[in-house]
Amino acid sequence: MENIALALEEFARPAVLLALVVGSVWGTVAGALPGIGTVAALIVALPFTFGMSTEASIGLFMGIYVSSVYGGSISAILINTPGTPQSAATVLDGYPMAKAGKADLAIGWATLASLVGGVFSLIVLIVAAPILARVSIAFGPAAIFAIIVFALTCIAWVSTGSTIKGLLAGMIGLFLTTIGPDDLTGYTRFDFGQPALMGGLSLIPVLIGIFALSEVFHRAAFYFAAKAPDVTNVGFRMPPRREVLVRVPQFLRASIIGTFVGILPGTGATAATFVSYSELRRTSPRSDNFGKGEPDGLIASEASNNAVTGGALIPTLALGIPGDGGTVVLLGVLTIQGLTPGFDLAQNNPHILTGAFLLILIANLIMFGLGVLGARIFARILSMPEPVLMAFILVFSIVGAFVVRGNHVDILICAIAGVAGVILRFAKYPVAPIVIGMALGATFEGKLRQGLISADGNVVEFLSDPIALSILGATFLFVLVSLVRLLSKGADSA
């Protein structure tokens, strides 16, 4: 009770709630504007956190993180263009419903499903994160190493397109963390004789460049005029209660899938959305209507992708392992604020954890309110001239890259990462594994070397830890089952 009272005292302040509201509004707008997405929305807000309190910073970022996923459904329904990759499956039934003159009802279904998925995953987060954080103290170097191996495997396997490209992208991220001083020996590695690289690479400038700047460069290369919505009845209409009650099993199934997939480090909401859509299409009694404007399709997409937000925060807050690209940025913000996710956060700052849970709940309620009141406004924002929007992102990206360390070299690194991000997109390499690999790289190397030193270089003894063996066994089974399914699918197609 003391913990809850302190959390309410610290996080119920007007400045924190204002930051949460501003974050929720910006997240929804950024999600609705095609091409920005959750990570870019978080990055644009990053410079503002340096003058804010810890609680207000968390409020701002929780608001953006929760609402930006929902915002992508608005453009998916109104203009057949998902604002975020997480809403890619929403267009399959949302846009046909809008073309049939039910845009307001489609937004109503998407908003309700988003709220249900977000609250469901929050309940799981409240139960699981503190428990996992407290037992994480029993995780030795080998166990943490095994968890990161599992995370990198998940990243590679669910990457869009080639699994090999996903693995290579993750390896690039791991390599980037080796540039600069070695934490154990103090020697400088892979600086290639460049003084600018002697201090190593900061995660935030690379992340900003590879996501936000590469998006600006990519859209500049393929500039097209934004088209106005061509649907009618734009607004919000709550679905009839009878139809909602009939679809309770679909809400529950999609929320469970989204939460579980979100817990797996590196998988993300896009994977959860298509897994959920495929599962509900297989099990729904209205499966024949999928793709024609079926509300079950909207539930499958929106309940699952919003459930991922709570699921992805479980490994982030409990173990310091980011669940997706958005939590990579959030992890960076917590680090800047002097907070270490995991046992330290649960033991020494439990009110921060409780306050974060409270803010997520309020953010979901604000998101629902924005959907009810702001659907028409967001439809007008979609017609904003693209050059104005891209210029806005460009300015804040440069500022965000500079203020982390106050080093002008980080601006150059950010620009190089932006160019590299565009090249990787053209080559169809996923960029998310790079930043997640970079976020995990230092811990991956440190735990590996720490464990091998304690085991006198004996790999067998290093991996004899029961927790590590269990996780590595699960990783092996995950890869084996995925390979069998891939081979059987290839045999069927042949």
C-alpha positions in Angstrom: 0.0 0.0 0.0 2.9 2.3 0.8 4.2 1.7 -2.7 0.9 2.4 -4.4 0.5 5.6 -2.3 3.9 6.8 -3.3 3.2 6.0 -7.0 0.0 8.0 -6.9 1.7 10.9 -5.3 4.5 11.0 -7.8 2.6 10.1 -11.0 -0.7 11.9 -10.4 1.0 15.3 -10.6 -0.4 17.7 -13.2 2.9 17.9 -15.1 3.0 14.1 -15.5 -0.7 13.8 -16.5 -0.2 16.6 -19.0 2.9 14.8 -20.5 0.8 11.7 -20.8 -2.0 13.5 -22.6 0.4 15.2 -25.0 2.2 12.0 -25.6 -1.1 10.2 -26.3 -2.3 12.9 -28.8 1.1 13.0 -30.6 1.2 9.2 -30.7 -2.2 8.9 -32.2 -1.4 11.6 -34.8 2.0 10.1 -35.6 0.4 6.6 -35.9 -2.3 7.9 -38.3 0.2 9.6 -40.6 1.6 6.9 -42.9 5.3 6.3 -42.6 6.1 7.8 -39.2 5.3 4.9 -36.8 5.9 4.2 -33.2 9.7 4.5 -33.2 9.9 7.7 -35.1 7.2 9.2 -32.9 9.2 8.3 -29.8 12.4 9.7 -31.4 10.8 13.0 -32.2 9.8 13.4 -28.6 13.2 12.4 -27.2 14.8 15.9 -27.0 11.9 17.1 -24.8 12.7 14.6 -22.0 16.0 16.1 -21.1 14.3 19.0 -19.3 11.6 16.8 -17.7 11.3 14.8 -14.5 11.6 11.0 -14.6 7.9 10.6 -14.0 6.9 13.1 -16.8 9.4 11.5 -19.2 7.9 8.0 -18.6 4.4 9.5 -18.9 5.2 11.1 -22.3 6.7 8.0 -23.7 4.0 5.6 -22.4 1.4 7.8 -24.0 3.2 7.7 -27.3 4.0 4.0 -27.1 0.4 3.0 -26.4 -1.5 5.3 -28.7 0.7 5.2 -31.8 -0.1 1.6 -32.5 -3.8 2.5 -32.4 -3.3 5.5 -34.6 -2.2 3.4 -37.5 -5.7 1.9 -37.8 -7.2 5.3 -38.7 -5.3 5.7 -41.9 -5.6 2.0 -42.6 -9.4 2.3 -42.5 -9.8 5.7 -44.2 -7.2 5.7 -47.0 -6.3 2.0 -47.3 -2.7 2.8 -46.1 -1.6 1.5 -42.7 -0.1 4.4 -40.7 2.2 1.8 -39.0 3.3 -1.7 -40.0 1.4 -3.0 -37.0 -1.8 -2.0 -38.7 -1.1 -3.8 -42.0 -3.8 -6.4 -41.4 -6.3 -3.7 -40.5 -6.7 -2.6 -44.1 -8.0 -6.1 -45.1 -11.4 -5.5 -43.4 -11.3 -1.9 -42.3 -11.1 -0.3 -45.7 -13.8 -2.5 -47.3 -16.1 -1.6 -44.3 -15.3 2.1 -44.9 -16.0 1.9 -48.6 -19.4 0.4 -47.8 -20.3 3.6 -45.9 -19.4 2.2 -42.4 -16.1 4.1 -41.7 -17.5 5.3 -38.4 -18.4 1.8 -37.3 -15.0 0.4 -38.5 -13.2 3.0 -36.3 -15.5 2.1 -33.5 -14.6 -1.6 -33.7 -10.9 -0.7 -34.1 -11.0 1.6 -31.0 -12.8 -0.9 -28.8 -10.5 -3.7 -29.8 -7.4 -1.6 -29.1 -8.7 -0.8 -25.7 -9.5 -4.4 -24.9 -6.1 -5.6 -26.1 -4.2 -2.9 -24.3 -6.0 -3.5 -20.9 -5.7 -7.3 -21.2 -1.9 -7.1 -21.7 -1.6 -4.5 -18.9 -3.2 -7.0 -16.5 -0.6 -9.7 -17.6 2.2 -7.1 -17.3 1.1 -6.2 -13.7 1.2 -9.8 -12.7 4.3 -11.0 -14.6 6.8 -8.1 -14.7 7.4 -7.7 -10.9 7.7 -11.5 -10.4 10.1 -11.9 -13.3 12.1 -8.9 -12.2 12.6 -10.3 -8.7 13.6 -13.8 -9.9 16.0 -12.2 -12.4 18.6 -11.9 -9.7 19.0 -15.7 -10.0 19.9 -15.3 -13.6 23.7 -15.7 -13.9 25.8 -14.7 -16.9 25.0 -17.9 -18.8 21.2 -17.4 -18.3 21.3 -13.8 -19.6 23.5 -14.9 -22.5 20.9 -17.7 -23.4 18.0 -15.2 -23.2 19.7 -12.9 -25.6 20.5 -15.8 -28.0 16.8 -16.7 -27.9 15.9 -13.0 -28.5 18.2 -12.7 -31.5 16.8 -16.0 -32.9 13.2 -14.6 -32.6 14.2 -11.4 -34.3 15.8 -13.3 -37.2 13.0 -15.8 -37.7 10.1 -13.3 -37.7 11.9 -10.8 -39.9 10.0 -9.9 -43.0 11.4 -11.7 -46.0 14.6 -13.7 -45.8 15.5 -15.2 -42.4 19.2 -15.1 -43.4 18.9 -11.3 -43.9 17.3 -11.0 -40.5 20.2 -12.9 -39.0 22.8 -10.7 -40.8 21.0 -7.6 -39.7 21.1 -8.7 -36.1 24.8 -9.5 -36.5 25.4 -6.0 -37.8 23.8 -4.6 -34.7 26.1 -6.8 -32.5 29.2 -5.7 -34.4 28.3 -2.0 -34.0 28.5 -2.4 -30.2 32.2 -3.6 -30.5 33.3 -0.2 -31.9 35.1 1.9 -29.2 36.7 1.0 -25.9 36.6 -2.5 -24.6 34.9 -2.5 -21.1 37.2 -5.2 -19.8 40.6 -4.3 -21.2 40.2 -0.6 -22.0 41.6 -1.0 -25.5 39.9 0.7 -28.4 38.5 -1.6 -31.0 37.5 -1.1 -34.6 37.9 2.6 -34.7 39.7 2.4 -38.1 42.0 5.2 -37.1 39.1 7.7 -36.8 39.1 9.7 -33.6 35.3 10.1 -33.9 34.9 6.4 -33.3 37.2 6.1 -30.4 34.3 6.7 -27.9 32.1 4.1 -29.6 28.6 4.5 -31.0 25.7 5.7 -29.0 22.5 3.8 -29.6 20.1 6.8 -29.9 21.8 8.5 -32.9 22.0 5.2 -34.8 18.4 4.4 -34.0 17.3 7.9 -35.1 19.2 7.6 -38.3 18.2 4.1 -39.3 14.5 4.6 -38.6 13.5 8.3 -38.8 16.1 9.7 -41.2 15.9 6.7 -43.5 12.1 7.2 -43.7 12.6 10.9 -44.7 15.2 9.9 -47.3 13.1 7.1 -48.6 9.9 9.1 -48.9 11.9 11.9 -50.6 13.1 9.4 -53.2 9.5 8.2 -53.8 7.5 11.4 -53.2 3.9 11.2 -53.9 1.0 13.6 -53.2 -1.2 12.5 -50.3 -4.6 11.6 -51.4 -7.7 12.7 -49.6 -10.0 10.1 -48.0 -12.5 8.7 -50.5 -14.9 7.2 -47.9 -18.1 8.5 -46.3 -19.4 8.6 -42.7 -16.1 9.4 -41.2 -16.4 9.6 -37.4 -17.0 7.2 -34.5 -19.8 4.9 -33.9 -19.8 2.4 -31.1 -20.6 -1.2 -32.2 -24.0 -2.6 -31.0 -23.7 -4.3 -27.6 -25.2 -7.6 -28.9 -22.5 -7.9 -31.6 -19.7 -7.1 -29.2 -20.9 -9.8 -26.8 -21.1 -12.4 -29.6 -17.4 -11.6 -30.4 -16.0 -11.9 -26.8 -14.1 -15.1 -27.7 -12.4 -13.3 -30.6 -11.4 -10.4 -28.4 -9.9 -12.8 -25.9 -8.1 -15.0 -28.4 -6.5 -12.0 -30.2 -5.5 -10.4 -26.9 -3.8 -13.6 -25.7 -1.9 -14.0 -29.0 -0.8 -10.4 -29.0 0.4 -10.5 -25.4 2.3 -13.8 -25.8 4.0 -12.7 -29.1 4.9 -9.4 -27.4 6.7 -11.2 -24.6 9.0 -12.9 -27.1 11.9 -10.4 -27.5 12.2 -8.8 -30.9 9.1 -10.2 -32.5 6.9 -7.1 -32.4 3.3 -6.2 -33.2 3.5 -6.8 -36.9 4.2 -10.5 -36.4 1.4 -10.7 -33.8 -1.1 -9.1 -36.1 -0.7 -11.6 -38.9 -0.6 -14.6 -36.5 -3.8 -13.4 -34.8 -5.5 -12.6 -38.2 -4.6 -16.1 -39.5 -5.8 -17.8 -36.3 -9.1 -15.9 -36.1 -9.8 -16.5 -39.8 -9.3 -20.2 -39.1 -11.5 -20.3 -36.0 -14.1 -17.6 -36.4 -17.7 -18.7 -37.3 -17.7 -15.7 -39.7 -14.5 -16.7 -41.5 -16.2 -16.5 -44.9 -16.6 -12.7 -44.5 -12.9 -12.0 -43.8 -11.5 -9.5 -46.3 -15.0 -8.2 -47.0 -15.5 -5.9 -44.0 -15.8 -8.4 -41.2 -15.4 -6.9 -37.7 -13.7 -10.1 -36.5 -10.8 -9.1 -38.9 -10.5 -5.7 -37.2 -10.6 -7.4 -33.8 -7.9 -9.8 -34.8 -5.6 -7.0 -35.9 -6.2 -4.2 -33.4 -6.7 -6.3 -30.2 -3.5 -8.2 -30.9 -1.2 -5.3 -31.9 -2.2 -3.2 -28.9 -1.8 -6.2 -26.6 1.8 -6.4 -27.8 2.5 -3.1 -26.0 2.0 -4.6 -22.6 3.6 -7.9 -23.6 6.8 -6.2 -24.9 7.2 -4.2 -21.7 7.5 -7.4 -19.7 11.0 -8.4 -20.8 11.9 -4.7 -21.1 11.0 -3.7 -17.5 11.8 -7.1 -15.9 15.1 -8.0 -17.7 16.2 -4.9 -19.5 15.7 -6.8 -22.9 13.7 -4.7 -25.3 10.7 -6.5 -26.8 10.5 -4.3 -30.0 11.8 -1.2 -31.6 9.7 1.1 -29.5 10.9 -0.4 -26.2 14.5 0.1 -27.4 13.9 3.8 -27.3 12.0 3.5 -24.0 15.0 1.6 -22.5 17.3 4.4 -23.6 15.1 7.0 -21.9 15.1 4.9 -18.6 18.9 4.7 -18.8 19.2 8.4 -19.4 17.0 9.0 -16.3 19.3 6.7 -14.2 17.0 3.8 -14.0 18.1 0.2 -14.5 15.3 -2.2 -15.5 15.2 -5.5 -13.8 15.8 -6.4 -10.2 17.1 -3.0 -9.3 14.0 -1.3 -10.6 11.6 -3.7 -8.8 13.6 -3.7 -5.5 14.8 -0.1 -5.2 12.1 1.9 -7.2 8.9 -0.2 -7.0 6.8 2.9 -7.1 8.2 3.7 -10.6 7.0 0.3 -11.8 3.6 0.8 -10.2 3.4 4.3 -11.6 4.2 3.0 -15.1 1.3 0.5 -14.8 -1.0 3.4 -13.8 0.1 5.5 -16.7 -0.4 2.7 -19.2 -4.0 2.2 -18.0 -4.7 5.9 -18.2 -3.1 6.1 -21.7 -5.4 3.3 -22.9 -8.4 5.3 -21.7 -7.1 8.5 -23.3 -6.6 6.6 -26.5 -10.2 5.4 -26.5 -11.4 9.0 -25.8 -9.3 10.3 -28.7 -10.8 7.7 -31.0 -14.3 8.8 -29.9 -13.8 12.5 -30.1 -11.0 12.9 -32.7 -11.7 10.6 -35.7 -12.8 13.5 -37.9 -9.9 15.6 -36.9 -7.4 12.9 -37.6 -8.9 12.4 -41.0 -8.1 16.0 -41.8 -4.6 15.7 -40.5 -4.0 12.9 -43.0 -4.2 15.5 -45.8 -1.2 17.5 -44.4 1.4 18.2 -47.1 4.1 15.6 -46.9 7.1 17.9 -47.3 6.0 19.8 -44.2 5.7 16.6 -42.2 9.1 15.3 -43.3 10.8 18.6 -42.5 9.3 18.4 -39.0 10.7 14.9 -38.5 14.1 15.9 -40.0 14.6 18.8 -37.6 13.7 16.9 -34.5 15.8 13.9 -35.6 18.9 16.0 -35.8 18.2 17.7 -32.4 17.5 14.3 -30.8 20.8 12.8 -32.2 22.8 15.8 -30.8 21.4 16.3 -27.4 22.1 12.7 -26.1 25.9 13.4 -25.7 26.2 16.9 -27.0 28.6 15.7 -29.6 28.4 17.0 -33.1 29.9 13.7 -34.4 26.6 12.0 -33.4 24.8 14.1 -36.1 27.2 12.7 -38.7 26.7 9.2 -37.4 22.9 9.7 -37.5 23.1 10.9 -41.1 25.3 7.9 -42.1 22.9 5.6 -40.4 20.0 7.2 -42.3 21.7 6.6 -45.7 22.6 3.0 -44.6 19.0 2.5 -43.6 17.7 3.5 -47.1 20.3 1.2 -48.7 19.2 -1.7 -46.5 15.5 -1.0 -47.3 16.3 -1.2 -51.0 18.1 -4.5 -50.4 15.1 -5.7 -48.4 17.0 -6.1 -45.2 14.9 -5.5 -42.0 16.3 -2.7 -40.0 14.7 -3.5 -36.6 17.1 -6.4 -35.9 20.0 -4.0 -36.2 19.0 -1.6 -33.4 17.8 -4.5 -31.2 21.0 -6.3 -31.8 22.9 -3.1 -30.9 20.8 -2.6 -27.8 21.6 -6.2 -26.7 25.2 -6.3 -27.9 27.0 -4.9 -24.9 25.2 -7.2 -22.5 25.6 -10.2 -24.9 29.4 -9.8 -25.0 29.8 -8.8 -21.4 27.8 -11.8 -20.0 29.6 -14.2 -22.4 33.0 -13.1 -21.4 32.1 -12.8 -17.7 30.8 -16.4 -17.7 33.7 -17.8 -19.6 36.2 -16.1 -17.3 34.4 -17.6 -14.2 34.4 -21.0 -15.9 38.1 -20.7 -16.8 37.3 -20.8 -20.5 35.3 -24.1 -20.3 32.3 -23.7 -22.5 30.6 -26.9 -21.2 30.9 -25.6 -17.6 29.7 -22.1 -18.7 26.5 -23.6 -20.2 25.8 -26.1 -17.4 23.6 -23.5 -15.7 20.1 -25.1 -15.4 18.3 -21.9 -16.4 20.6 -21.4 -19.4 20.2 -25.0 -20.5 16.4 -24.7 -20.4 16.4 -21.5 -22.4 18.9 -22.8 -25.0 16.8 -26.0 -25.2 13.7 -23.9 -25.9 15.6 -21.9 -28.5 16.7 -25.2 -30.2 13.1 -26.4 -30.3 11.9 -23.1 -31.6 14.3 -23.3 -34.5 13.7 -27.0 -35.1 9.9 -26.6 -35.3 10.2 -23.5 -37.5 12.5 -25.4 -39.9 10.2 -28.4 -40.0 7.2 -26.2 -40.9 9.3 -24.3 -43.5 10.4 -27.6 -45.1 6.9 -29.1 -45.1 5.5 -25.9 -46.6 8.1 -26.1 -49.4 7.3 -29.8 -50.0 3.5 -29.0 -50.2 4.1 -26.2 -52.7 6.4 -28.5 -54.8 
